[in-house]
Amino acid sequence: MNLRLFLLLVIIESLFVIVGFYGLILIFFLYFGSGAGATSDKAMLTENIGFGILFLMPFLFGILKFRNVTEKLKAKSYLYSGLLVTIVSGIYFGLNV
């Protein structure tokens, strides 16, 4: 495993998840508002699906790169960094999917 690439990917993917998390909160607030519409079943389902996709993106990216990269040291770095970011972000943001 390439440690330098691994740490760089962890930092970049973590920033992606954090920015995406706050971006989704802003988008959902602008779309559903803060009143009764924000607590509707449609809003809750949309939120769960959106955050589920956001948190699984680094792992899916790691799997894709793992299958397509010819150098196995780099491939393991992509896979492990995606898995680490997915697990930590799911725990930190309290993903209940």
trRosetta pair geometry for C-beta under 8 A, 3 or more apart (Angstrom, degrees):
i j d omega theta_ij theta_ji phi_ij phi_ji
1 6 6.0 37 162 -54 109 135
1 73 6.0 -179 -100 -161 17 72
1 76 4.6 -99 -95 105 86 120
1 77 5.2 134 -162 -71 82 76
1 80 6.5 -6 -130 21 139 148
2 5 4.0 38 104 24 119 116
2 6 6.2 166 90 -21 61 86
2 73 5.1 90 -37 144 89 103
2 74 5.7 7 6 -90 133 59
2 76 8.0 137 11 68 70 90
2 77 4.7 -42 51 -54 85 146
3 6 5.3 -53 -144 35 32 118
3 7 6.4 28 160 -16 66 103
3 77 7.9 -141 -69 -110 18 116
4 7 6.2 -55 -149 37 28 105
4 8 6.4 27 153 -16 63 110
5 8 5.7 -57 -146 40 31 112
5 9 6.1 30 156 -19 66 108
5 74 6.1 -41 116 -127 171 77
5 77 4.5 48 99 156 111 161
5 78 7.9 -42 143 -53 118 66
6 9 5.9 -59 -148 38 26 109
6 10 6.4 28 154 -21 63 106
6 77 4.3 -119 -70 -145 79 95
6 80 6.4 -15 -130 83 115 114
6 81 5.2 -174 -152 -63 65 111
7 10 5.6 -50 -145 33 33 113
7 11 6.5 32 156 -17 64 104
8 11 5.9 -57 -152 36 30 109
8 12 6.3 22 155 -13 66 110
9 12 5.8 -57 -140 42 32 107
9 13 5.8 23 164 -12 69 112
9 77 6.4 135 10 150 144 95
9 78 6.5 -155 -129 -109 164 51
9 81 3.8 70 103 133 121 168
9 82 7.6 -56 154 -47 125 66
10 13 6.2 -59 -138 44 23 103
10 14 6.0 27 160 -22 61 112
10 81 4.9 -124 -62 -146 72 102
10 84 6.2 -28 -111 90 109 130
10 85 6.1 -178 -137 -63 64 103
11 14 5.9 -57 -145 35 24 112
11 15 6.5 23 157 -16 61 106
12 15 5.9 -56 -151 36 29 109
12 16 6.4 34 150 -22 63 107
13 16 5.3 -49 -148 34 36 118
13 17 6.4 35 155 -18 66 103
13 58 4.2 80 -167 -115 131 126
13 61 7.5 -167 -109 64 120 140
13 81 6.2 140 14 145 143 104
13 82 6.6 -153 -129 -101 165 57
13 85 4.3 -70 115 -84 124 174
14 17 5.9 -54 -148 36 32 108
14 18 6.3 28 155 -16 66 108
14 85 5.7 -136 -69 -127 69 111
14 88 7.8 -24 -106 88 104 129
14 89 7.3 -175 -125 -67 68 111
15 18 5.8 -55 -142 39 31 109
15 19 6.0 25 162 -13 67 110
16 19 6.3 -60 -143 42 23 104
16 20 6.0 21 158 -17 61 115
16 57 7.3 -113 131 100 127 131
16 58 7.1 143 76 -71 128 101
17 20 5.7 -59 -142 42 26 112
17 21 6.1 35 156 -29 63 105
17 54 6.5 118 -136 157 72 95
17 55 6.6 63 -139 -108 118 57
17 57 7.6 178 -87 57 84 111
17 58 6.6 -43 -56 -28 116 124
17 85 6.3 175 -19 170 142 110
17 89 4.7 -71 163 -114 156 154
18 21 5.7 -50 -148 28 28 115
18 22 6.8 14 159 -5 61 104
19 22 6.3 -62 -151 44 31 100
19 23 6.0 33 151 -22 66 113
20 23 5.4 -57 -141 40 31 115
20 24 6.2 32 159 -21 67 103
20 54 4.9 177 132 -147 130 119
20 57 7.7 60 23 29 178 149
21 24 6.1 -55 -151 33 25 107
21 25 6.7 26 151 -18 60 104
21 51 7.4 51 -121 -124 78 94
21 54 6.6 141 -76 145 63 150
21 89 7.9 -154 -58 -165 131 115
21 93 6.2 -133 -127 -108 142 147
22 25 5.4 -47 -147 33 38 116
22 26 6.5 39 154 -18 65 103
23 26 5.8 -56 -151 37 32 110
23 27 6.3 29 153 -17 67 107
24 27 5.6 -53 -141 40 34 110
24 28 6.0 31 160 -16 68 107
24 47 7.9 121 153 -136 116 68
24 50 5.3 155 -151 146 133 128
24 51 6.5 162 116 -76 161 74
24 54 6.3 -88 -35 -54 148 153
25 28 6.0 -57 -144 40 26 106
25 29 6.2 27 156 -20 63 109
26 29 5.8 -56 -145 36 28 111
26 30 6.3 23 157 -15 64 107
27 30 5.9 -58 -147 39 29 107
27 31 6.1 20 157 -13 66 112
28 31 5.8 -59 -140 42 31 106
28 32 5.7 -9 175 16 71 114
28 38 7.8 95 149 -131 96 89
28 43 7.1 107 -169 -159 107 93
28 46 7.0 159 -118 111 109 114
28 47 6.0 56 -126 -92 156 92
28 50 7.2 -170 -65 54 120 163
29 32 6.9 -66 -122 55 19 82
29 33 7.2 53 -176 -120 53 10
29 34 6.7 16 -152 -66 90 84
29 38 7.6 13 -118 -107 56 124
30 33 8.0 18 -167 -69 14 47
32 37 4.7 -165 -173 126 76 101
32 38 4.7 118 128 -92 116 62
32 40 7.4 -149 -150 31 119 105
32 43 4.6 81 -126 -113 154 123
32 46 7.9 170 -55 65 131 140
33 37 5.0 66 48 59 108 122
33 38 5.8 -120 85 -44 60 98
34 38 5.6 0 -135 -22 25 149
35 38 6.4 132 58 7 32 98
36 39 6.2 -69 -159 43 43 99
36 40 7.0 65 145 -52 70 91
37 40 5.6 -29 -154 -9 42 120
37 43 6.4 121 153 -51 63 137
38 43 5.5 -178 -156 172 31 166
39 43 6.7 2 -8 64 4 136
39 44 7.4 25 -164 -48 40 105
40 43 4.7 97 57 6 80 102
40 44 7.1 -150 94 -4 43 87
41 44 5.8 -57 -147 39 33 110
41 45 6.2 31 157 -17 67 108
42 45 5.9 -56 -145 39 29 109
42 46 6.2 29 157 -18 64 110
43 46 5.8 -56 -145 39 28 111
43 47 6.2 31 155 -21 63 107
44 47 5.7 -53 -147 35 30 113
44 48 6.5 28 156 -17 64 105
45 48 5.9 -55 -148 37 31 109
45 49 6.3 25 157 -14 65 108
46 49 6.0 -58 -145 41 29 107
46 50 6.0 28 158 -19 65 112
47 50 5.8 -58 -142 39 26 111
47 51 6.2 14 165 -8 64 111
48 51 6.3 -60 -140 44 24 101
48 52 6.0 29 159 -23 62 112
48 96 7.6 -69 -122 79 105 78
48 97 5.7 142 -173 -98 95 95
49 52 5.7 -57 -144 36 27 114
49 53 6.4 25 159 -16 63 106
50 53 6.1 -59 -152 36 27 107
50 54 6.3 26 153 -19 63 109
51 54 5.3 -51 -143 37 36 116
51 55 6.1 28 162 -14 68 107
51 93 7.3 -149 -167 131 125 136
51 95 6.3 -167 136 -117 114 96
51 97 7.3 -171 92 -46 94 124
52 55 6.3 -61 -144 40 25 101
52 56 6.2 12 161 -8 63 115
52 95 7.0 123 -93 -162 62 120
52 97 4.3 103 -94 -97 114 167
53 56 6.1 -67 -142 45 27 103
53 57 6.6 51 155 -50 62 93
54 57 6.0 -37 -159 -5 29 118
55 58 7.8 -47 -179 21 39 96
55 86 5.9 103 162 -144 78 72
55 89 5.2 -167 -132 106 95 117
55 90 5.3 102 179 -75 143 82
55 93 7.2 -146 -86 57 127 134
55 95 5.4 -54 -1 -82 172 153
56 59 5.4 -63 -161 47 59 112
56 60 5.6 57 144 -23 86 107
56 86 6.3 49 -113 -131 40 122
57 60 5.8 -58 -140 40 29 109
57 61 6.1 32 159 -21 66 107
58 61 5.6 -55 -146 38 31 114
58 62 6.3 34 154 -22 64 105
58 81 7.3 -101 176 123 115 76
58 82 4.2 -176 146 -139 78 73
58 85 4.3 -45 117 84 168 128
58 86 5.3 -157 71 -54 104 85
58 89 7.7 116 18 12 135 140
59 62 5.5 -51 -148 34 32 114
59 63 6.5 33 153 -18 64 102
59 82 4.4 141 -99 150 34 104
59 83 5.7 76 -113 -85 95 49
59 85 7.6 -156 -50 70 71 87
59 86 4.1 9 -43 -48 113 153
60 63 5.7 -50 -147 35 34 111
60 64 6.4 36 153 -19 64 106
60 82 7.4 -148 31 -174 30 140
61 64 5.7 -55 -148 37 31 113
61 65 6.3 25 156 -13 66 108
61 78 7.3 -115 127 -177 79 103
61 82 5.6 -172 69 -105 82 132
62 65 5.9 -57 -143 42 29 105
62 66 6.0 36 155 -27 64 108
62 78 4.7 167 -136 145 68 75
62 79 4.4 123 165 -112 108 35
62 80 7.4 -173 -157 20 140 25
62 81 6.4 -179 -98 66 124 71
62 82 2.5 -135 -25 15 131 144
62 83 6.3 -110 85 -27 165 71
63 66 5.5 -52 -144 33 29 117
63 67 6.6 24 158 -15 63 105
63 79 6.6 75 -79 -115 45 89
63 82 7.1 -116 -18 93 64 157
64 67 6.2 -62 -154 36 28 105
64 68 6.3 0 159 0 64 118
65 68 6.0 -72 -138 49 31 98
65 69 5.4 26 171 -25 74 114
65 74 7.9 -95 157 136 112 92
65 75 6.6 -174 130 -129 79 63
65 78 3.7 -100 94 170 133 161
65 79 7.4 -150 77 -52 93 66
65 82 8.0 156 34 -30 116 136
66 69 6.8 -44 -120 29 18 103
66 75 4.6 95 -134 -176 56 95
66 76 7.4 74 -119 -77 100 32
66 78 5.7 -158 -57 84 71 112
66 79 4.3 49 -74 -63 131 112
67 75 8.0 134 -20 -146 19 121
69 72 7.8 150 106 -86 99 28
69 74 5.1 -119 167 96 148 108
69 75 4.3 -173 72 -77 118 88
69 78 6.6 142 -5 5 145 143
71 74 4.6 57 90 17 106 109
71 75 6.7 175 91 -17 53 89
72 75 5.1 -52 -140 36 39 118
72 76 6.3 42 160 -22 69 99
73 76 6.2 -52 -152 32 28 108
73 77 6.8 31 148 -20 60 105
74 77 5.5 -53 -153 33 38 116
74 78 6.6 38 152 -19 68 102
75 78 5.8 -52 -153 34 33 111
75 79 6.4 27 153 -14 66 109
76 79 5.7 -57 -144 41 34 110
76 80 5.9 25 163 -13 70 112
77 80 6.3 -58 -137 43 24 103
77 81 6.0 20 165 -15 62 113
78 81 6.3 -62 -143 39 21 105
78 82 6.3 19 160 -16 60 112
79 82 6.0 -62 -151 37 26 109
79 83 6.3 22 156 -16 64 110
80 83 5.6 -55 -144 39 32 112
80 84 6.1 33 157 -20 66 107
81 84 5.7 -53 -144 38 31 111
81 85 6.2 27 159 -15 65 108
82 85 6.0 -57 -143 40 28 106
82 86 6.1 29 158 -20 64 110
83 86 5.8 -57 -146 37 27 112
83 87 6.4 22 159 -15 64 108
84 87 6.1 -59 -147 38 27 106
84 88 6.1 16 162 -10 66 113
85 88 6.1 -59 -137 44 27 105
85 89 5.8 21 166 -14 65 114
86 89 6.3 -59 -138 41 21 104
86 90 6.2 23 160 -20 60 112
87 90 5.9 -60 -148 37 25 112
87 91 6.4 20 157 -14 63 108
88 91 5.9 -57 -148 39 31 107
88 92 5.9 25 157 -18 68 112
89 92 5.6 -54 -135 42 31 109
89 93 5.8 5 173 5 68 114
89 95 7.6 50 120 -25 73 125
90 93 6.8 -64 -129 51 18 90
90 95 4.1 -67 -145 31 76 128
91 94 7.7 18 178 -73 26 40
91 95 7.9 -43 -42 23 23 90
